[in-house]
Amino acid sequence: MPALMPTEFRGRVVWLGRVINSQETLRSEILQKAELTFAGIEGECHGGLTRPACVRTKAQYPQGTEIRNVRQLSVLSQEELDAIAQDMGTADLDPAWLGASMVISGIPDFSHVPPSSRLQVESGASIAVDMENRPCIYPGREIEKDRPGLGPKFKPAANNRRGVTAWVEREGMVAVGDSVRLHIPDQPIWRMLGEARG
């Protein structure tokens, strides 16, 4: 029996981008299509097969430790972006401000799809979901540059809506407008999860 189960949950790629140099700006450069390689999107500063450990893994490794890069991509939901914008009191939210790699429309409760799910596009290219992304202050700083007064509102509004981090499992082309299908792990939720979380 396959360990990954194709679902009938399908979405559409509505936006693509890449961050060239996060030391200069978190903003993504907008793309119409991208070649997904095992290292991520070419030219993306979060790409590579490995990366230095950061705050996300501080309970496991000292900062800077070389680890496998499962954070090649930042994938967001258009519906969740719209909800964040509404809670912030603005009409829209530019994914470029958030350093997004991809925005998908049509998959409900996107930020909480199970870790290890796959998102497969028409070309066969697939990305593996690592885990839910967490909101931080950096997108707020980018928002503040274009919409003064709104930046500090981002982090609380984005809680549970920040999308997921992901890595490329199968190489191939992805383009704005492509359909995407969700595949999920065929396993029950760990019964000790609540106890482990305290």
N, C-alpha and C positions, 0 to 999 in steps of 0.2 A: 504494500500500500504506500502511495506517495506520502512523504512527510510534509509536503506543502500542498494545500488545497486551493485550486482556482475558485474564486467566488464570482458572483454575478455583479459585484460592485465594480463599476467602471466609471472612470472620470476622463477628463480631457486636460492636456497640458495647455495652459493659457498664458504662461510667461516663462521665460528662461533668462538666466544671467550668470555672471561670474564676477567674483571679487578679485581684482588684479593685485592689489597690495593693501592688506588690512592695516599695515602700519601707517599708511597715509589716509585711507578712508575705508569705512566698512561698505560703502556703496557699491552695488553691483553694476557692471556694464551690461546693458540689455543685449540679448542675442535672439535671433529668430530660429536658429538651430544650433545644435552642439553635438560633437562627437564624444560619446561617453567611452572612456578608456578605463583600464583597470586602475589607473591612477586618478580617475575623476575626469573633470572637464579641463581640457588643455588651457593653460594660462590661469587657472583658478588657484589662488594662493593657499586654499585649504586642500589642494590636491596632493597626490603622492601616495605611495604604498605604506609609508610610515609617517609618524608625526611626533612632535614632542608632547609629552603629557602636560595637561593644563588643569585648570580648576575643575573641569568635569570629572577628572580621575584622581583628584588629590587624596582621596581615601585609600587609593591603591598604590600610587607611585609618587616619588618626588617629582616636582615640577621640572620639566625638561627631559625626563626619561624618554628614550625612544620607544614608541609603541606602535602597534598596527593602527593604520588610519581607517577608522570606521566613521569618520566625520568628514568625508570628502564633499558631501552635498548637504545643503539646507533646503528642505522641501516643505512648502507651505500650502495651505488650503485657501482658495479664494473666498469661500464662505466664512472661514474663520477670520481672514483679513477684513472682510466687510463688518463682521461683528466687533472686531477690535476698533475699527474706525468709528463705528457707531458709539461705542462706549467712550471713546476719546472725544466725541463731539465734532467729528470731521466727516466730510462726505466720502473720502477715499484715503487709502494708504498705499503709497508707492512701494512695491516689493523691493525696489533697488535700495531704499533706505534701510531695509532689514538685512541686507547682504544675502538675499535669496539666490538660490541656484535654479529653483523650479517652483512654479505655482500650479497646483492641480485643482480643478473644479469638479464637483460631483461625487466625492467620497465623503459620507457623513462622519462626524466625530473624528476627523482625520488625525489630529494630534495624538489620538489614543489607539490607533491601529496597533495590533500586537507587535512587539519587537520581533525581528526576524521575518516579518512579512516581506513580500516582494511586490514591486510595482513594475509591470512589464508593458513596454510600449510596442507599437505596431511593428517596428523593425526587429523585434525580439530582444532588444537591449533591455536589461533588467537591473534595477537597483534594489538592494537589501536595506530594510529599515533597521537602524541600530536602536534608537530609542527616541522618546519624546525630547524635543529641544526645550530648553528653559529660557524664559525671557531674561534679558539683562539690560543694563543701562545704555549700551553702545548704540542700538538703533535709535533710542530717544535723542541722542546727541545729533544724529543725522537728521532726524525729523525736525529738531529745533532749528537747524540751519535754514530750512525752507518754510517752516510753520512755527514761528516763535510762540512759545507758550504751550505748545502741544507735546513737546518732547518728554517731560516728566510723566505724562499720562500713559505713555506706552507700556511700561513694565507691568503695572497692575492690570491694565486692560488686556494684555497678552497672556496672562496666566491661564494655563491649560489650552492655549490656542496658538502656540508658537511653532507648530509643525513638528517635523522629525528630522533627525540627522540620518544620513544614509551613505552607502558606499556602492560602487559599481560591481555587480556580480557577473554580468555579461555585457561585453562591449557592443556598441552600435550607435546609430544616429537617433537623435530625438529632435523633434521640431515642434514649434508652437502649432497647436491644432491636433496633434497626435492623440489618439485614444490611449488610455492606460487602464490596465486591469489589475485588481488587487488579488494577491494570493496570500493565504494566511497559514501559519503552522497548524498542523492537525494534531493538537494536543490540548488537554484540559488546562485550566488555570491551576497553578501550583497551590495545593490546599494549605500550605504553611505561609503563604504570602502575607497575610495579615499579621501573623505572629512575628515574622521576620522584620516587617516594617515597624513593629512596636506599636 
